[in-house]
Amino acid sequence: MKQEEIWNVDTARSYDTPGTGMFAPEVLEPTVDRLAELAGTGRALEFAIGTGRVAVPLAERGVPVTGIELSPPMIDQLRTKVDEATIPVVVGDMATALAPGKYALVYLVFNTISNLLTQAEQVECFRNAARHLTPGGRFVIELWVPELRRLPPGRQATVWLCEPGYIGLDTYDVLRQHAVSHHFRFDESGQTRLSRSPHRYIWPAELDLMAQLAGFEVESRHADWSGADFTADSRSHVSVYRIPPDHQLRPEPSGTR
């Protein structure tokens, strides 16, 4: 499964669920509040901006937002809400694409860094964030905690959500540190629709090491956008990394991108 095959026209058209799911006010408002606080009076850059679930309300709060997005159909859906002048978007991979200028905040929400399927690509994502930040700037990542403790010997899948009309489960390949999320949706006629997405899962400690390699320091980690304590039982986290004010980005060796 390639990312461009997953984030296609059909996915883009069905992605937005205004008022419910990830678009519910109780989910979205704390996210936007926290990002606006972290951006302050500076500019923000969203990696994998998608259809603008977070970027549009953040821009409405007065934060100048730019995006990077690999999927043209997702950008087309974003353009039904705001124009290029309001939220400019660079088409490209979040690990390598460059947006113009410098930013006080770079952010990645809803597990998106795990869409990069190798450790090397994930490290490059951190380095790309560092390239875009001003000294003292922050990189924010929202990411789930792998539920491997729920996998008894011989079992390869966990059901992480079961509700009327929907079942979500993850299958794990612990050797390669990969997971595939399977989304089963049922309508009133009994028809079932399946969508899947591959991920490379990352433990918080590994994420911190990636940050260190890119010149970041860990500033904070909470269980959610509202600032709840992160514990051993937390299913996800919001981690804030900061470039030291006196940090100088080291040039890459010749012959690398």
Sequence and secondary structure as in RCSB ss.txt:
>XXXX:A:sequence
MKQEEIWNVDTARSYDTPGTGMFAPEVLEPTVDRLAELAGTGRALEFAIGTGRVAVPLAERGVPVTGIELSPPMI
DQLRTKVDEATIPVVVGDMATALAPGKYALVYLVFNTISNLLTQAEQVECFRNAARHLTPGGRFVIELWVPELRR
LPPGRQATVWLCEPGYIGLDTYDVLRQHAVSHHFRFDESGQTRLSRSPHRYIWPAELDLMAQLAGFEVESRHADW
SGADFTADSRSHVSVYRIPPDHQLRPEPSGTR
>XXXX:A:secstr
  HHHHSSHHHHHHH  TTSGGGSHHHHHHHHHHHHHHHTTS EEEET TT TTHHHHHHTT  EEEEES HHHH
HHHTTTS TTTS EEES TTT   SS EEEEEE TTGGGGS SHHHHHHHHHHHHHHEEEEEEEEEEEE   GGG
  TT  EEEEEEETTEEEEEEEETTTTEEEEEEEEE TTS EEEEEEEEE   HHHHHHHHHHTT EEEEEESST
T  B  TT SEEEEEEE  TT       TT  
